[in-house]
Amino acid sequence: MNDGPIYTKLLADRARRGGGFLLLIDPDRVPPSSYLPLSEAAAECGVDAILVGTSFMLDRNFASAVQEIKHATRVPVTIFPGSYAQITPAADAILFTSLISGRNPSYLIDEQVKGAPIVKRCNLEAIPTGYMLVESGPLTSVQFISGTLPIPRGKSDIACAHALAAQYLGMKLVYLEAGSGAETPVSLEMVEAVSSYVDIPVIVGGGLRTPEDCAARVRAGASFVVVGSGFECEPEPNLMREFAAAIHAKETVTV
């Protein structure tokens, strides 16, 4: 299967800029009055793509939220689904994730089997992604919902083995996830170990609160950095620019 246009664009952005900046919007945590201005400013502020995802969708219709964000922005919009019910044709692509750090079959393959025909009908670009939860402090929403244990924070060897399995299974990305608003982000040691062990790009997210947190993960080998909750309380375009400048190491150097 050939690489799709969104995945190809992300790789090109990463190569040109040194790292890719993915803005995560959770429509269940952030009102439209906050996330729509961020979406509108995303391209100008250096965001490479917007991820839209949530563990639940308690207050709003997920498809409507994705459509609103898509209409508001010029950057690619990619679904980061909490379940197959969050698949909608309003987006450009979907991270077709398998929770490879856990052993719950529902999130290893069952949700994927239910979602695959919907992805095909929606004509979404599917980007196969090995999703790995990493210990970060208190129990996170995704750990609770999935009923799985995270990879221990200090066990980079376990993370490397899981990431390599994802590569050998044909996945295009590995996502090291500490969890939304995590107390402690994925360690630099684990990011460096996994990034140097596999040949596919590594995404890192969860608990990254400052531009320097993100820049350090890019220097450690991460191809893409996800920031979301940091903008929920302070939805400021200038803050996005600061994160983008830190993540886009090559552009920062050449200015």
Backbone as numpy.savetxt, mean C-alpha at the origin, in Angstrom:
# Nx Ny Nz CAx CAy CAz Cx Cy Cz
1.86 -13.41 -18.43 1.02 -12.23 -18.43 1.90 -10.99 -18.43
1.68 -10.09 -19.37 2.46 -8.86 -19.45 2.11 -7.91 -18.31
3.08 -7.08 -17.93 2.82 -6.07 -16.91 1.82 -5.05 -17.43
0.88 -4.65 -16.57 -0.12 -3.67 -16.96 0.42 -2.26 -16.90
-0.34 -1.29 -17.41 0.15 0.10 -17.48 0.36 0.75 -16.11
-0.46 0.44 -15.13 -0.30 1.07 -13.81 0.96 0.54 -13.13
1.14 -0.77 -13.15 2.34 -1.37 -12.56 3.59 -0.85 -13.27
3.54 -0.77 -14.59 4.67 -0.26 -15.36 4.98 1.19 -14.99
3.93 2.00 -14.84 4.13 3.40 -14.46 4.75 3.50 -13.08
4.28 2.69 -12.14 4.84 2.73 -10.79 6.32 2.38 -10.79
6.69 1.37 -11.55 8.11 1.00 -11.64 8.93 2.12 -12.26
8.37 2.77 -13.28 9.08 3.87 -13.92 9.25 5.05 -12.96
8.20 5.35 -12.20 8.28 6.44 -11.22 9.34 6.12 -10.17
9.35 4.87 -9.71 10.34 4.46 -8.71 11.75 4.61 -9.25
11.96 4.16 -10.49 13.29 4.23 -11.09 13.74 5.68 -11.28
12.82 6.54 -11.66 13.15 7.93 -11.95 13.34 8.75 -10.68
12.54 8.43 -9.65 12.51 9.27 -8.46 13.26 8.68 -7.27
13.61 7.42 -7.34 14.31 6.79 -6.23 13.40 6.03 -5.30
12.16 6.43 -5.20 11.16 5.76 -4.39 9.78 6.24 -4.79
8.77 5.42 -4.56 7.41 5.78 -4.92 6.58 6.13 -3.69
5.77 7.18 -3.80 4.94 7.67 -2.71 3.50 7.28 -2.97
2.97 6.39 -2.14 1.59 5.93 -2.25 0.77 6.51 -1.11
-0.23 7.29 -1.45 -1.12 7.89 -0.45 -2.28 6.94 -0.21
-2.45 6.52 1.03 -3.55 5.62 1.40 -4.72 6.42 1.96
-5.88 6.23 1.36 -7.11 6.87 1.84 -8.07 5.79 2.32
-8.50 5.92 3.56 -9.49 5.02 4.14 -10.80 5.79 4.27
-11.76 5.58 3.38 -13.00 6.36 3.41 -13.83 6.15 4.66
-13.50 5.13 5.43 -14.23 4.87 6.66 -13.66 5.66 7.83
-12.46 6.20 7.66 -11.80 6.95 8.73 -11.71 8.43 8.44
-11.75 8.78 7.15 -11.55 10.17 6.76 -12.77 10.64 5.96
-13.36 11.78 6.30 -14.54 12.26 5.56 -14.14 12.82 4.20
-15.09 12.88 3.27 -14.80 13.46 1.95 -14.23 14.87 2.02
-14.63 15.63 3.04 -14.13 16.99 3.16 -12.63 17.03 3.39
-12.04 15.91 3.81 -10.60 15.81 3.98 -9.93 15.10 2.81
-10.49 13.94 2.40 -9.77 13.16 1.40 -9.93 13.69 -0.03
-11.00 14.40 -0.33 -11.14 14.93 -1.68 -10.15 16.06 -1.96
-9.93 17.00 -1.04 -8.87 17.99 -1.29 -7.49 17.36 -1.43
-7.21 16.32 -0.64 -5.94 15.62 -0.78 -5.83 14.95 -2.15
-6.92 14.35 -2.60 -6.93 13.70 -3.91 -6.69 14.72 -5.02
-7.33 15.86 -4.91 -7.17 16.91 -5.93 -5.74 17.43 -5.99
-5.08 17.49 -4.84 -3.73 18.03 -4.78 -2.65 16.98 -5.00
-3.03 15.71 -5.10 -2.06 14.62 -5.09 -1.01 14.74 -6.18
-1.43 14.97 -7.41 -0.48 15.02 -8.52 0.51 16.16 -8.35
0.00 17.33 -8.02 0.86 18.50 -7.85 1.84 18.31 -6.69
1.41 17.56 -5.67 2.24 17.39 -4.48 3.20 16.22 -4.56
3.21 15.49 -5.67 4.20 14.45 -5.85 3.77 13.04 -5.51
2.49 12.82 -5.26 1.99 11.47 -5.01 2.05 10.66 -6.30
2.55 9.44 -6.22 2.67 8.60 -7.42 1.41 7.79 -7.69
0.68 7.43 -6.66 -0.59 6.72 -6.81 -1.35 6.81 -5.50
-2.67 6.70 -5.60 -3.53 6.68 -4.41 -4.04 5.26 -4.21
-3.87 4.75 -2.99 -4.49 3.49 -2.60 -5.77 3.80 -1.83
-6.84 3.09 -2.13 -8.09 3.27 -1.40 -8.47 1.92 -0.79
-8.59 1.91 0.53 -8.93 0.66 1.18 -9.37 0.88 2.61
-10.06 -0.11 3.16 -10.55 -0.04 4.53 -10.81 -1.44 5.04
-10.75 -1.60 6.34 -11.07 -2.89 6.94 -12.58 -3.12 6.93
-13.34 -2.08 7.25 -14.80 -2.10 7.18 -15.24 -0.92 6.34
-16.52 -0.89 6.00 -17.08 0.29 5.37 -18.39 0.54 6.08
-18.29 1.23 7.22 -19.45 1.37 8.09 -20.39 2.49 7.67
-19.82 3.60 7.20 -20.64 4.80 7.02 -20.95 5.15 5.58
-20.12 4.71 4.63 -20.31 5.17 3.26 -20.19 3.99 2.30
-20.62 4.22 1.06 -20.51 3.21 0.03 -19.10 3.25 -0.55
-18.39 2.11 -0.50 -16.99 2.09 -0.92 -16.85 2.46 -2.40
-17.70 1.91 -3.25 -17.61 2.20 -4.68 -17.79 3.69 -4.96
-18.73 4.32 -4.25 -18.94 5.75 -4.44 -17.72 6.55 -4.01
-17.10 6.13 -2.90 -15.90 6.82 -2.43 -14.77 6.71 -3.44
-14.58 5.52 -4.01 -13.52 5.34 -5.03 -13.81 6.21 -6.25
-15.06 6.24 -6.65 -15.43 7.04 -7.82 -15.18 8.52 -7.57
-15.50 9.01 -6.38 -15.26 10.41 -6.04 -13.77 10.73 -6.09
-12.97 9.83 -5.53 -11.52 10.05 -5.51 -10.97 10.02 -6.93
-11.43 9.09 -7.74 -10.97 8.98 -9.12 -11.28 10.25 -9.90
-12.45 10.79 -9.72 -12.84 12.02 -10.42 -12.04 13.23 -9.95
-11.51 13.16 -8.72 -10.83 14.31 -8.13 -9.34 14.36 -8.44
-8.77 13.28 -9.00 -7.32 13.21 -9.11 -6.86 12.83 -10.51
-5.60 13.15 -10.78 -4.96 12.76 -12.05 -3.97 11.61 -11.87
-3.74 11.17 -10.64 -2.82 10.05 -10.41 -3.62 8.75 -10.40
-2.96 7.62 -10.66 -3.69 6.34 -10.66 -4.32 6.04 -9.31
-5.51 5.47 -9.35 -6.23 5.07 -8.15 -6.30 3.55 -8.12
-5.76 2.98 -7.05 -5.65 1.53 -6.93 -6.38 1.07 -5.67
-7.20 0.04 -5.80 -7.92 -0.51 -4.66 -6.97 -1.36 -3.83
-7.01 -1.14 -2.53 -6.28 -1.95 -1.56 -7.35 -2.62 -0.69
-7.91 -3.74 -1.15 -9.18 -4.22 -0.61 -9.07 -4.91 0.74
-10.08 -4.67 1.58 -10.21 -5.42 2.82 -10.97 -6.72 2.60
-11.71 -6.80 1.50 -12.44 -8.01 1.13 -12.84 -7.90 -0.34
-13.35 -9.02 -0.88 -13.75 -9.02 -2.29 -14.94 -8.08 -2.53
-15.66 -7.73 -1.46 -16.80 -6.83 -1.61 -16.38 -5.40 -1.93
-15.09 -5.10 -1.83 -14.61 -3.74 -2.09 -14.01 -3.60 -3.50
-14.40 -4.45 -4.40 -13.93 -4.37 -5.78 -14.94 -3.56 -6.60
-14.45 -2.55 -7.29 -15.32 -1.67 -8.06 -14.61 -1.24 -9.35
-15.34 -1.08 -10.45 -14.72 -0.66 -11.71 -14.30 0.80 -11.72
-14.59 1.55 -10.66 -14.26 2.97 -10.64 -12.76 3.23 -10.56
-11.98 2.23 -10.14 -10.53 2.40 -9.98 -9.78 2.03 -11.26
-8.47 2.30 -11.24 -7.61 1.92 -12.36 -7.05 0.52 -12.20
-6.78 0.13 -10.96 -6.12 -1.15 -10.71 -6.48 -1.62 -9.32
-6.03 -2.83 -8.98 -6.25 -3.39 -7.65 -4.99 -4.14 -7.24
-4.58 -3.94 -5.98 -3.56 -4.81 -5.41 -4.25 -6.13 -5.10
-3.95 -7.15 -5.89 -4.60 -8.45 -5.70 -3.77 -9.20 -4.66
-4.15 -8.96 -3.40 -3.31 -9.38 -2.29 -3.67 -10.78 -1.78
-2.64 -11.47 -1.30 -2.81 -12.70 -0.54 -2.04 -12.52 0.76
-2.70 -12.76 1.89 -2.10 -12.55 3.20 -1.17 -13.73 3.50
0.04 -13.67 2.91 0.94 -14.81 2.96 1.62 -14.97 4.31
1.55 -13.96 5.18 2.15 -14.10 6.51 1.26 -14.91 7.44
-0.01 -15.11 7.09 -0.94 -15.84 7.93 -1.24 -17.21 7.36
-2.01 -17.96 8.10 -2.37 -19.31 7.67 -3.89 -19.50 7.62
-4.60 -18.38 7.57 -6.05 -18.43 7.45 -6.40 -18.56 5.97
-6.98 -19.68 5.55 -7.25 -19.88 4.13 -8.19 -18.85 3.52
-9.01 -18.20 4.35 -9.93 -17.19 3.82 -9.17 -16.04 3.18
-8.01 -15.68 3.76 -7.26 -14.54 3.24 -6.05 -14.95 2.43
-5.77 -16.25 2.41 -4.74 -16.76 1.50 -5.30 -16.98 0.10
-6.53 -17.53 0.01 -7.05 -17.90 -1.31 -8.56 -17.72 -1.45
-9.34 -17.85 -0.39 -10.80 -17.84 -0.53 -11.32 -16.49 -1.01
-10.89 -15.40 -0.39 -11.30 -14.06 -0.84 -10.86 -13.82 -2.28
-9.71 -14.35 -2.65 -9.17 -14.15 -3.99 -10.01 -14.89 -5.04
-10.44 -16.09 -4.71 -11.29 -16.86 -5.64 -12.64 -16.14 -5.82
-13.19 -15.61 -4.75 -14.45 -14.87 -4.85 -14.28 -13.58 -5.65
-13.12 -12.95 -5.49 -12.91 -11.64 -6.12 -12.44 -11.69 -7.55
-11.76 -12.77 -7.96 -11.15 -12.81 -9.29 -12.15 -12.58 -10.42
-13.31 -13.24 -10.42 -14.26 -12.97 -11.51 -14.77 -11.53 -11.53
-14.86 -10.91 -10.34 -15.31 -9.52 -10.28 -14.25 -8.61 -10.87
-12.99 -8.86 -10.56 -11.88 -8.09 -11.13 -11.92 -8.17 -12.65
-12.17 -9.37 -13.17 -12.22 -9.56 -14.63 -13.38 -8.79 -15.24
-14.56 -8.88 -14.61 -15.72 -8.16 -15.12 -15.51 -6.65 -15.08
-14.82 -6.18 -14.05 -14.58 -4.75 -13.90 -13.44 -4.26 -14.79
-12.74 -5.18 -15.42 -11.62 -4.84 -16.30 -10.55 -4.05 -15.55
-10.29 -4.45 -14.31 -9.26 -3.81 -13.50 -7.91 -4.47 -13.76
-6.87 -3.67 -13.73 -5.52 -4.23 -13.76 -5.22 -4.83 -12.40
-4.94 -6.12 -12.37 -4.63 -6.81 -11.12 -3.12 -6.87 -10.93
-2.66 -6.43 -9.76 -1.24 -6.45 -9.44 -1.06 -7.44 -8.29
-0.61 -8.67 -8.58 -0.47 -9.69 -7.54 0.52 -9.26 -6.47
0.09 -9.30 -5.21 0.87 -8.74 -4.11 0.89 -9.69 -2.93
2.09 -10.02 -2.45 2.23 -10.78 -1.22 2.15 -9.85 -0.03
1.08 -9.98 0.75 0.79 -9.07 1.86 1.26 -9.71 3.16
2.12 -9.00 3.90 2.75 -9.56 5.08 2.56 -8.63 6.27
1.88 -9.11 7.30 1.73 -8.34 8.52 2.96 -8.51 9.39
3.42 -7.41 9.96 4.61 -7.41 10.80 4.23 -6.88 12.18
4.71 -7.53 13.22 4.43 -7.12 14.59 4.77 -5.65 14.80
3.82 -4.91 15.40 4.02 -3.47 15.53 3.54 -2.90 16.85
3.17 -3.76 17.80 2.64 -3.27 19.07 1.27 -3.85 19.34
0.29 -3.04 19.74 -1.05 -3.54 20.02 -1.70 -4.19 18.79
-2.68 -5.01 19.04 -3.42 -5.70 17.98 -4.00 -4.70 16.99
-3.76 -4.92 15.70 -4.28 -4.04 14.67 -5.59 -4.59 14.12
-6.29 -3.74 13.39 -7.59 -4.14 12.82 -7.44 -5.34 11.89
-6.43 -5.31 11.03 -6.29 -6.39 10.05 -5.90 -7.69 10.73
-5.12 -7.63 11.81 -4.80 -8.85 12.55 -6.07 -9.44 13.16
-6.89 -8.58 13.75 -8.12 -9.05 14.40 -9.07 -9.65 13.37
-9.26 -8.95 12.26 -10.22 -9.42 11.26 -9.75 -10.70 10.60
-8.45 -10.77 10.30 -7.93 -11.95 9.58 -7.68 -13.13 10.50
-7.62 -12.89 11.81 -7.35 -13.97 12.75 -5.99 -14.59 12.54
-5.00 -13.77 12.22 -3.65 -14.29 11.95 -2.62 -13.60 12.83
-1.51 -14.29 13.04 -0.40 -13.72 13.79 0.52 -12.96 12.83
1.05 -11.83 13.25 2.03 -11.12 12.43 3.40 -11.78 12.52
4.26 -11.47 11.58 5.65 -11.91 11.65 6.32 -11.15 12.79
7.04 -11.84 13.67 7.71 -11.14 14.77 8.64 -10.05 14.26
8.61 -8.93 14.93 9.34 -7.75 14.48 10.84 -8.01 14.28
11.43 -8.83 15.14 12.87 -9.07 15.05 13.26 -10.28 14.23
12.32 -10.88 13.50 12.60 -12.10 12.75 12.66 -11.81 11.25
13.71 -11.13 10.84 13.85 -10.80 9.41 13.99 -12.03 8.55
14.54 -13.11 9.10 14.70 -14.32 8.31 13.35 -14.91 7.92
12.39 -14.84 8.83 11.04 -15.34 8.52 10.41 -14.47 7.44
10.58 -13.15 7.55 10.04 -12.24 6.55 10.67 -12.50 5.19
11.97 -12.74 5.16 12.66 -13.00 3.89 12.13 -14.27 3.23
11.91 -15.31 4.00 11.41 -16.57 3.44 10.02 -16.39 2.86
9.16 -15.65 3.55 7.82 -15.41 3.03 7.87 -14.57 1.76
8.71 -13.54 1.75 8.81 -12.69 0.56 9.34 -13.47 -0.64
10.29 -14.34 -0.41 10.84 -15.14 -1.52 9.78 -16.11 -2.05
8.98 -16.66 -1.16 7.88 -17.52 -1.60 6.92 -16.74 -2.49
6.63 -15.49 -2.12 5.77 -14.65 -2.94 6.37 -14.46 -4.33
7.66 -14.20 -4.39 8.33 -14.02 -5.68 8.23 -15.29 -6.51
8.50 -16.43 -5.91 8.46 -17.69 -6.65 7.05 -18.07 -7.07
6.06 -17.57 -6.36 4.66 -17.80 -6.76 4.21 -16.86 -7.87
5.09 -15.95 -8.27 4.78 -15.06 -9.39 4.20 -13.73 -9.00
4.23 -13.39 -7.72 3.69 -12.10 -7.30 4.62 -10.97 -7.73
4.03 -9.80 -7.97 4.78 -8.67 -8.52 5.29 -7.71 -7.44
4.69 -7.78 -6.24 5.06 -6.89 -5.14 5.03 -7.66 -3.83
5.81 -7.17 -2.86 5.72 -7.64 -1.48 5.40 -6.42 -0.63
4.41 -6.55 0.23 3.95 -5.43 1.05 4.19 -5.77 2.51
5.14 -5.08 3.15 5.40 -5.22 4.57 4.53 -4.22 5.32
3.58 -4.71 6.09 2.55 -3.88 6.70 2.60 -3.96 8.21
2.84 -2.80 8.85 2.78 -2.75 10.31 1.36 -2.50 10.79
0.51 -1.95 9.93 -0.87 -1.66 10.30 -1.12 -0.17 10.38
-2.34 0.23 10.06 -2.69 1.64 10.08 -2.50 2.24 11.46
-1.73 3.34 11.53 -1.48 3.98 12.81 -0.67 3.14 13.77
0.15 2.25 13.24 0.91 1.33 14.08 1.77 2.08 15.08
1.94 1.49 16.25 2.79 2.08 17.28 4.24 2.11 16.82
4.66 1.03 16.13 6.04 0.91 15.68 6.05 0.49 14.22
6.73 1.20 13.33 6.78 0.80 11.92 7.68 -0.40 11.69
7.62 -0.96 10.51 8.52 -2.05 10.13 9.95 -1.55 10.26
10.80 -2.35 10.90 12.16 -1.91 11.20 12.99 -1.75 9.94
13.98 -0.88 10.02 14.91 -0.69 8.90 15.65 -1.98 8.60
15.96 -2.75 9.64 16.68 -4.00 9.45 15.87 -4.99 8.61
14.55 -5.07 8.89 13.72 -5.98 8.12 13.53 -5.49 6.69
13.34 -4.19 6.53 13.20 -3.64 5.18 14.45 -3.93 4.35
15.61 -3.70 4.94 16.86 -3.94 4.22 17.04 -5.41 3.90
16.74 -6.28 4.86 16.92 -7.71 4.65 16.02 -8.22 3.54
14.74 -7.87 3.59 13.80 -8.37 2.58 14.11 -7.78 1.21
14.39 -6.47 1.15 14.65 -5.82 -0.13 15.88 -6.39 -0.82
16.87 -6.79 -0.06 18.08 -7.34 -0.65 17.96 -8.83 -0.96
16.93 -9.47 -0.41 16.77 -10.92 -0.58 15.92 -11.29 -1.78
15.01 -10.41 -2.18 14.10 -10.72 -3.29 14.36 -9.78 -4.46
13.84 -10.16 -5.61 14.03 -9.37 -6.82 12.81 -8.54 -7.20
11.75 -8.66 -6.42 10.54 -7.89 -6.71 10.47 -6.68 -5.78
9.76 -5.61 -6.19 9.70 -4.40 -5.38 9.02 -4.64 -4.03
9.49 -3.91 -3.04 8.96 -4.01 -1.67 8.22 -2.71 -1.33
6.99 -2.86 -0.82 6.20 -1.75 -0.29 6.28 -1.82 1.23
6.39 -0.66 1.87 6.39 -0.61 3.33 5.34 0.39 3.78
4.53 0.02 4.76 3.50 0.92 5.27 3.19 0.67 6.73
2.55 1.65 7.35 2.11 1.53 8.72 3.05 2.20 9.70
2.55 3.19 10.44 3.33 3.81 11.49 4.42 4.75 11.04
4.41 5.16 9.77 5.42 6.09 9.25 4.88 7.50 9.40
5.36 8.21 10.39 4.75 9.47 10.78 5.48 10.71 10.29
6.72 10.56 9.86 7.49 11.72 9.43 8.13 11.46 8.07
8.46 12.52 7.34 9.18 12.33 6.08 10.47 11.54 6.26
11.18 11.77 7.35 12.43 11.04 7.57 12.18 9.56 7.79
11.07 9.19 8.45 10.72 7.77 8.58 10.65 7.12 7.20
10.02 7.83 6.27 9.84 7.29 4.92 11.17 7.26 4.16
11.93 8.34 4.24 13.21 8.40 3.54 14.13 7.28 4.01
14.11 6.99 5.30 14.96 5.93 5.84 14.58 4.57 5.26
13.28 4.33 5.05 12.86 3.05 4.46 13.28 2.95 3.00
13.24 4.06 2.28 13.70 4.05 0.89 15.21 3.78 0.84
15.96 4.42 1.73 17.41 4.17 1.77 17.70 2.72 2.13
16.82 2.10 2.92 17.01 0.70 3.30 16.62 -0.27 2.20
16.01 0.25 1.12 15.71 -0.62 -0.01 14.26 -0.68 -0.44
13.35 -0.05 0.31 11.93 -0.07 -0.08 11.74 0.66 -1.40
10.94 0.09 -2.28 10.62 0.72 -3.55 9.48 1.71 -3.42
8.53 1.40 -2.54 7.35 2.24 -2.35 7.04 2.37 -0.86
6.58 3.55 -0.49 6.22 3.82 0.90 4.76 4.28 0.93
3.99 3.73 1.86 2.58 4.06 2.00 2.38 4.92 3.25
1.73 6.05 3.07 1.39 6.92 4.20 -0.10 7.23 4.11
-0.79 7.08 5.23 -2.22 7.36 5.23 -2.68 8.10 6.45
-2.56 7.45 7.61 -3.13 8.04 8.83 -2.45 9.35 9.19
-1.23 9.57 8.72 -0.55 10.83 9.01 -1.26 12.04 8.45
-2.12 11.83 7.45 -2.84 12.95 6.84 -4.28 13.06 7.34
-4.71 12.13 8.17 -6.10 12.16 8.63 -6.37 13.34 9.55
-5.41 13.64 10.41 -5.59 14.75 11.35 -5.08 16.06 10.77
-4.21 15.97 9.77 -3.61 17.17 9.20 -3.59 17.06 7.68
-4.75 17.19 7.02 -4.83 17.00 5.56 -4.29 18.20 4.79
-2.97 18.43 4.91 -2.37 19.61 4.32 -1.53 19.25 3.10
-1.76 19.89 1.95 -0.94 19.62 0.77 0.55 19.85 1.00
0.90 20.86 1.80 2.32 21.13 2.06 2.99 19.96 2.76
2.22 19.27 3.61 2.77 18.09 4.29 3.01 16.97 3.27
2.11 16.82 2.31 2.33 15.83 1.25 3.60 16.13 0.47
3.84 17.40 0.20 5.05 17.77 -0.53 6.31 17.39 0.25
6.26 17.55 1.56 7.41 17.19 2.38 7.67 15.69 2.33
6.61 14.91 2.41 6.77 13.46 2.32 7.29 13.07 0.93
6.73 13.67 -0.11 7.16 13.36 -1.47 8.64 13.67 -1.67
9.09 14.82 -1.18 10.49 15.21 -1.32 11.41 14.22 -0.62
10.98 13.71 0.53 11.79 12.76 1.28 11.85 11.40 0.59
10.72 10.97 0.02 10.65 9.65 -0.62 11.33 9.65 -1.98
11.20 10.76 -2.71 11.79 10.87 -4.05 13.25 11.27 -3.93
14.06 10.33 -3.47 15.45 10.61 -3.15 16.24 11.14 -4.33
16.04 10.57 -5.52 16.81 11.00 -6.67 16.47 12.42 -7.06
15.17 12.76 -7.04 14.77 14.12 -7.39 15.30 15.13 -6.37
15.31 14.72 -5.10 15.81 15.61 -4.05 17.29 15.91 -4.27
18.05 14.89 -4.69 19.49 15.05 -4.88 19.79 15.97 -6.06
18.97 15.89 -7.13 19.28 16.62 -8.34 18.78 18.05 -8.36
17.97 18.43 -7.36 17.46 19.81 -7.32 18.60 20.79 -7.04
